[in-house]
């Protein structure tokens, strides 16, 4: 029951087209520049326009208050290699937190391709890795769950 629609999150008309037919938004934007913050701003605009209430977003460990929980090595990687994408994710999370929408933000560490590990943890996450498919599984489970509603949750393979 999955429909794939090719588009550009920077094209407000395309975002409107997708959001208008949705009940929940799963946001997994990533990339260079400000695609996460600007794209999420477009999504939030459409959600409010079409009265869609819930957004579940894949962010990153090291964003917001999760930075303090990162291991020394993870902090070094953030500082040396991914400080700009993390800054964009911080702006993205600020937009979501201030949106008035029902949100859940998922903060995985390093994303991996490959098969599911099948288990993950949401406590004592300081770094590590997790397969993308396990993040997707967790996000899908949040569609009908209020356990992390209005919160940001770090997630890693256990």
C-alpha positions as CSV (number, residue, x, y, z in Angstrom):
1,X,0.0,0.0,0.0
2,X,2.9,2.3,-0.7
3,X,2.7,5.0,-3.3
4,X,5.9,6.6,-4.5
5,X,5.7,10.1,-5.8
6,X,8.8,11.7,-7.3
7,X,9.1,15.3,-6.5
8,X,11.2,18.0,-4.9
9,X,10.6,19.1,-1.3
10,X,11.6,22.6,-2.4
11,X,8.6,22.7,-4.8
12,X,5.7,23.8,-2.6
13,X,3.1,22.7,-5.1
14,X,4.5,19.1,-5.1
15,X,4.6,19.1,-1.3
16,X,1.0,20.3,-1.2
17,X,0.0,17.5,-3.6
18,X,1.6,14.8,-1.3
19,X,0.6,16.2,2.0
20,X,-3.0,16.9,1.0
21,X,-3.5,13.1,0.4
22,X,-1.8,12.1,3.7
23,X,-2.9,11.3,7.3
24,X,0.6,11.2,8.8
25,X,3.9,12.6,7.5
26,X,7.1,10.5,7.8
27,X,9.9,12.9,7.2
28,X,13.4,11.4,6.4
29,X,15.0,14.4,4.6
30,X,18.7,14.4,4.5
31,X,21.5,15.9,2.3
32,X,23.6,18.9,1.9
33,X,22.9,22.5,2.4
34,X,19.6,23.5,4.1
35,X,17.4,20.8,2.5
36,X,16.3,19.5,5.9
37,X,15.3,22.8,7.4
38,X,13.8,24.4,4.3
39,X,12.1,21.2,3.2
40,X,10.6,20.6,6.6
41,X,9.4,24.2,6.7
42,X,7.5,23.5,3.4
43,X,6.1,20.3,4.8
44,X,4.9,22.1,8.0
45,X,3.3,24.8,5.9
46,X,1.4,22.2,3.9
47,X,0.4,20.2,7.0
48,X,-1.2,23.3,8.5
49,X,-2.9,24.1,5.3
50,X,-4.4,20.7,5.0
51,X,-5.0,20.1,8.7
52,X,-2.6,17.2,9.0
53,X,-1.5,16.8,12.7
54,X,1.2,14.2,13.0
55,X,4.8,14.3,11.7
56,X,7.4,11.7,12.5
57,X,10.9,12.9,11.5
58,X,14.2,11.1,11.2
59,X,16.9,13.5,12.6
60,X,20.3,12.5,14.0
61,X,22.0,11.7,17.2
62,X,23.9,14.8,18.2
63,X,21.1,17.2,17.4
64,X,19.5,19.2,20.1
65,X,19.9,18.0,23.7
66,X,21.2,14.6,22.4
67,X,24.6,16.1,21.8
68,X,25.4,16.0,25.5
69,X,24.8,12.2,25.5
70,X,27.2,11.5,22.6
71,X,30.4,9.7,23.2
72,X,33.7,11.7,22.8
73,X,34.3,9.9,19.5
74,X,30.8,10.8,18.2
75,X,31.3,14.4,19.2
76,X,34.7,14.4,17.3
77,X,33.0,13.0,14.2
78,X,30.2,15.6,14.4
79,X,32.7,18.5,14.9
80,X,35.2,17.3,12.2
81,X,32.9,15.9,9.5
82,X,29.2,16.7,9.8
83,X,28.8,19.9,11.7
84,X,27.0,21.6,8.8
85,X,24.4,18.8,8.3
86,X,23.9,18.7,12.1
87,X,23.3,22.5,12.2
88,X,20.7,22.1,9.5
89,X,19.1,19.3,11.5
90,X,19.1,21.6,14.6
91,X,17.1,24.2,12.6
92,X,14.8,21.4,11.3
93,X,14.0,20.3,14.8
94,X,13.5,23.8,16.0
95,X,10.9,24.3,13.3
96,X,9.1,21.0,14.2
97,X,9.2,21.8,18.0
98,X,7.7,25.3,17.4
99,X,5.1,24.1,14.8
100,X,2.3,23.2,17.2
101,X,2.0,19.8,15.4
102,X,1.9,16.4,17.0
103,X,5.5,15.3,16.5
104,X,8.0,12.5,17.2
105,X,11.6,13.0,16.3
106,X,13.8,10.0,16.0
107,X,17.6,10.5,16.4
108,X,19.6,7.5,15.1
109,X,23.4,7.5,15.1
110,X,25.3,6.3,12.0
111,X,22.8,4.8,9.5
112,X,23.8,1.6,7.8
113,X,22.6,-0.2,4.7
114,X,21.9,-3.9,5.1
115,X,19.5,-6.3,6.8
116,X,17.6,-5.6,9.9
117,X,19.2,-6.2,13.3
118,X,15.7,-6.5,14.6
119,X,16.3,-5.0,18.0
120,X,16.9,-1.4,19.0
121,X,17.2,0.7,22.1
122,X,15.9,4.1,23.0
123,X,17.9,4.6,26.2
124,X,21.6,5.1,26.9
125,X,22.3,5.9,23.2
126,X,25.8,7.5,23.0
127,X,26.8,6.5,19.5
128,X,26.8,3.3,17.4
129,X,24.9,2.5,14.3
130,X,21.6,1.2,13.1
131,X,20.3,-0.2,9.8
132,X,18.0,2.2,7.9
133,X,15.3,-0.5,7.8
134,X,15.2,-0.7,11.6
135,X,14.8,3.1,11.8
136,X,11.9,2.9,9.3
137,X,10.3,0.1,11.3
138,X,10.5,2.2,14.5
139,X,9.1,5.2,12.7
140,X,6.2,3.2,11.3
141,X,5.4,1.9,14.8
142,X,5.0,5.5,16.0
143,X,2.1,6.2,13.6
144,X,-0.4,4.8,16.1
145,X,1.7,5.2,19.3
146,X,1.8,8.1,21.7
147,X,4.7,6.8,23.7
148,X,7.1,9.4,22.3
149,X,4.6,12.0,21.3
150,X,6.0,15.5,21.6
151,X,9.5,14.1,22.2
152,X,12.8,13.4,20.5
153,X,14.1,9.9,21.0
154,X,17.6,8.6,20.3
155,X,17.6,5.1,18.7
156,X,20.4,2.6,18.1
157,X,20.7,-1.1,17.5
158,X,20.9,-3.1,20.7
